[in-house]
Amino acid sequence: MRMTCAATRRLSASLLLIALCADVSLALNSQQTHSPALKHRSLGRLSTGLSAQKRSGRAPLTQRLRGGLEGDAGDEDGGLGTEEEGHENTNNGNIVEVSEKFCKQEVLTLPSYLSHLQQYQNPLVTRAWPINTNFVGLNETVTDTVFCNSLRAQSKGISYNQWVRAGPRKQTFFTPSEVNAAIVSAGGLDPGINIVVREIVFTLELAYNVKRAWGVRYGWRGFFDDSAKEWLELTQARVQHIHKEGGSILGYSAETCDDERVVKVVDVLEERGINQLYVLGNVEVCKSAQKVQQEAVRRKMKLAVIMVPKSIENNFPYIDKCIGFDTVVQGAVDAIHRTLLAASSVQGGIGIIKLGSGFVCLTSVMASGDADVCLLKHINFSPQCVFQYVEKVIAAKGYAVIVVEDGAAEELVNKWQQQLAANPSLRKPVGGSMDECMGKLPTILPRLTSDASAPAEEGDDVGALGSIEGCFDIGQYLKEHAIEFFKARGRHVTVRLSTPEWYIRSMPALASDRVFCNIIAASAVHAAFGGLMNCMVGRVSQRYVYLPMDVVNDKNKPVVKETSRMYNRMIRATGQPSFTRQGSAKLITGRGDVRRAFTPDQPLSQINADGSRIHD
């Protein structure tokens, strides 16, 4: 019985196979008989599909499944291909055409002054793994965010730019064996420096097979200071774990690079045979890097200078942010929270946090939600109004937190310094300042001498009477005047000034900043190998691009304005009124934004937009 069932199953399978072969044969005969018609219908469907793709502006499915067209930097800033693009667009939105004029920002290349340069195939082309088809075309650009149907944008006459898209090129102007790269981090200390250094070394070695990379010690001093001329040899093993550490493996200094030193810098670069220079720094450093490139062009020297924006002020024009900005904001948020805990633990606590950038102040105040007052450099305020408002805040909840930008109320501080210089007895030193603990500010009165111009003794930080000029800033000003204000009113307060800038600058970068720094650093290496020079790597409208250094200047530097949306969002976070005038509302913009005016006799619940923010 068991054998009969098995034989039956084999017979059924054989019959099924015969039937299948017959169907296939019939289909083939039918296709041969009617092949012209079938071919016509098939080409018609293919043509219709291509026409639909052409109308929709999408790539063929086979290309979209690869993650984008060739030339898309899909590995870094989003390719054209997604899983959902294989389906028809079910969106019922209308397709509109936008006509705008764009200014194409060209980036200079090495062949512009070295016409004899030979091109080479990018090593990434022949690499078996990982497969890389995301090479950027020579003419690919990325535009600014375009505002459509915006009367405000039209009234401002906003012009749009086209930026050169970042990413690897198929053709390079360097061979791996000839590359001798150097990295210099000029200016202050910022989070993310180690990540950028590490990724530049990794991209040079793993992507382009470059074996020579150097780290310049202590910024520009590494070029003209004999004690700093011992450069670090950067290898993959040496930088393997530095991304987890704060600070900078290269060190830093505040030394600048003037025209005289630019010649010395290029002399050292030429002497050491450096042909790729990666510069990390702020806007002022960018100007020096541009002069270095110009000197190299004048000498007909093959040198690609690539800039990586690094600034705690985050004041580079056009780009979304600088490296380390997210970490700086997080550090400022932590500092505000700890200051709140300290201020709320004492009677009449007033915590003053001085931060080095208006954008950091705005962003951290919005993120923390703990600040009661935010004072900025480019927005005027009356200290008397500020203290009167703080008095009401303390009466309501027992403490107050003030965030102030370094450099705010500069005229008031200078006037105060002049008064102290004329009559030092006006100031009685007060304690409780982190600045004084660090030795940044004088803790004693200037030495009283009959000769105000007497030179300071060696090792004397305070010196003669005139040496206090420039010693005090807005943080110390607010602290001492707050004590005087509340003492005159017979109220006990405890005022503490915190300047957490050094702590914030030395923080290890957050995960989001690490990824951002990796992409920026890799894009810098791609730019140098692609023959680009005198350019900066940045992110514009969430896309990574190359910007000519010419556009980075003081005229284009962004500043915080009272009419900006960011400032209005900050006001909603703090609930503070206007500190520029009393008794009447102030119309800010034509959109109807009204800044709440401060009246000393007005209850705090009426000053704030909603009385829910401050609890009794």
Residue, then its C-alpha position, 0 to 999 in steps of 0.5 A: m500500500r505504501m509503494t502504491c501511494a509513492a508511485t501515485r505521487r510520482l505519476s502526478a508530478s510527471l503529469l504536472l510537468i508535461a502540462l507545464c511544458a505544453d503551456v510554455s510551448l503554446a505560449l512561445n508559438s503564440q509569441q512567434t505568431h503575433s510577435p510584431a503586435l506584442k512588441h508594439r504593445s510592450l514598447g508602448r508601455l515602456s515609452t509611456g512609463l518613461s514619459a511618466q518618469k520624465r514628467s515626474g522628474r524621477a529616475p528609472l526604477t533600476q537607478r532609483l533602487r541603487g540609491g540615486l543617480e550616479g553623481d548623487a552623494g547619497d551616502e552623505d546627504g541623501g540620495l534620490g532613491t527611496e523604497e517608496e519611490g517604486h510606487e506611483n505618486t498618490n499625492n493629489g497636490n498640484i505641480v507648480e513651476v517656480s521661476e527664480k534667479f540664482c547666483k552661482q558661487e563658483v569655487l576655484t580649482l588648482p588648474s586655474y593657475l596650474s594648467h599643466l596638472q594631470q588628472y587621475q582616476n579616483p581610487l574609489v572608482t576601482r575599489a571592489w568594496p565598498i561599491n561607490t557609485n555616488f560620485v558628484g558631477l562637475n556641474e552639480t550645485v545645491t540651492d538655498t531654501v527658496f521661499c515661494n509666494s512670500l511677500r516678506a521675502q520679496s520685500k526684502g529682495i532675497s537673492y538665492n545662491q547655487w553652491v557647489r555640491a560636496g562629495p568625491r569626484k571621479q577625477t582627482f588632481f593628486t596621486p596618493s603617493e604625492v600627497n603630504a597633508a597638514i591639519v591646523s586648528a587655529g583660534g579657540l577650543d571647540p568640541g568636535i576638533n578631534i573628530v574632524v582630525r580623526e576623520i580627515v586622517f581616516t579618509l586620507e588613508l582608507a579612501y585615498n591610500v595617503k600615508r603622510a598627514w601631519g598635525v600642526r601644534y598650537g594653531w598658527r604658532g606651529f609655523f613660526d614658534d620654534s617651541a611648537k614646530e614639532w608637528l604630530e605625525l597623524t596615523q590611523a593608530r594614533v587617532q583611533h580613539i581621540h573622538k571620544e575625548g574632549g579638548s584637542i589633540l593638536g592644542y590651540s592658541a589665540e595667535t593670529c596670522d597677519d600678512e607678515r606671518v602669512v609669508k612665513v606660513v607658506d615658507v614652512l609649507e613649501e619647505r615641508g612639501i605640504n600640498q593639502l592644508y586643512v584649516l579649522g577656525n572661525v571667521e578671522v581664521c578663514k581670512s588668514a587661510q584665504k591669504v595663505q591660498q593667495e600667497a601659494v597661487r602667487r608662487k605657483m605652488k600646488l597647494a589646496v587650502i580647505m576650510v572647516p568652520k569652527s566657532i563657538e559663536n556659530n556666526f559663519p554666513y550661509i551655513d546651517k551651523c559650525i562643528g560642535f554647536d550642538t555640544v556647546v548648546q548642551g553644555a550651556v543647558d547643563a550650566i543653566h540648570r546647575t546655576l538654577l539649582a545653586a540659586s534656588s538653594v539660597q535666600g534671594g539667589i541670583g545666578i548670572i551665566k555669561l556665554g560667548s555667543g548670542f546664538v548659543c544664548l538663544t538656543s540654550v535658553m529655549a532648550s533649558g526653559d530655566a532662564d528668567v532673563c536673556l540679555l544679548k549683545h546687539i539688543n539694548f537694555s536698561p540694567q535698572c529695568v532688568f533689576q526691577y524685573v528680577e526683583k519681581v521674579i525673586a518675590a514670586k519664586g525666591y530666585a532668578v536666573i540671568v543669561v547674558e552674552d559676552g560683550a553685551a552693554e559694551e558702552l555701559v561697561n566701558k563707562w564703568q571702567q572709566q569711572l573706576a579708573a578715575n576713582p577706584s574707591l567707588r568699587k568694593p570687591v565682592g566675592g562669589s565669582m567663578d572668574e575670580c576663582m580662575g584668576k581672570l578678573p582682579t580680586i583686589l583694588p588696583r594699587l593706589t599710587s601717586d603716578a597712575s602711569a607707573p609700570a606694573e611689577e613683574g608678575d603683577d596681574v593688576g598693575a597700576l591704575g590704568s591697567i584695569e581698563g578691559c579687565f571687567d565685562i558685562g558679567q561682573y558689571l551685572k553682578e556688582h550692580a545687582i548687589e548695589f541695587f538690592k542693598a539700596r532697597g534693603r533686600h538680601v540677595t546672593v549673586r553668583l557669576s558663572t562663566p562656563e565657557w572653558y568647560i563647554r569648549s572642552m566637552p567631548a562632542l555629542a553623537s549628532d556632532r560626531v556624525f556631522c563632523n565626520i561628513i564635514a571632514a570627509s567632504a574636505v578631503h574630497a574637495a582637496f583631491g578634486g582639485l578645489m581650493n580656497c573653499m570652505v565645507g559647510r551644510v546649507s539647507q541640510r545639504y553639504v556644499y563647498l563655499p568660496m572663502d570670499v563670501v565669508n566676511d564681516k558684512n555677511k556675518p549673521v547677528v541676532k536681531e530683535t525682529s527675528r523669529m528666533y528672538n521672539r521664540m526666546i521671549r516666549a521661553t523666558g516671559q521677559p518684557s522689553f528692557t529698553r523702555q518703560g510704560s508703553a508697548k513697543l511695536i517691533t515689526g509690521r507683522g504685529d509683534v508687540r514686545r511687552a513693555f515693563t512697568p515697575d508697578q505692574p504685577l508680574s502675572q500681568i507682565n508675563a504673557d501667561g501667568s502660568r510660567i512663574h509659580d508662587 
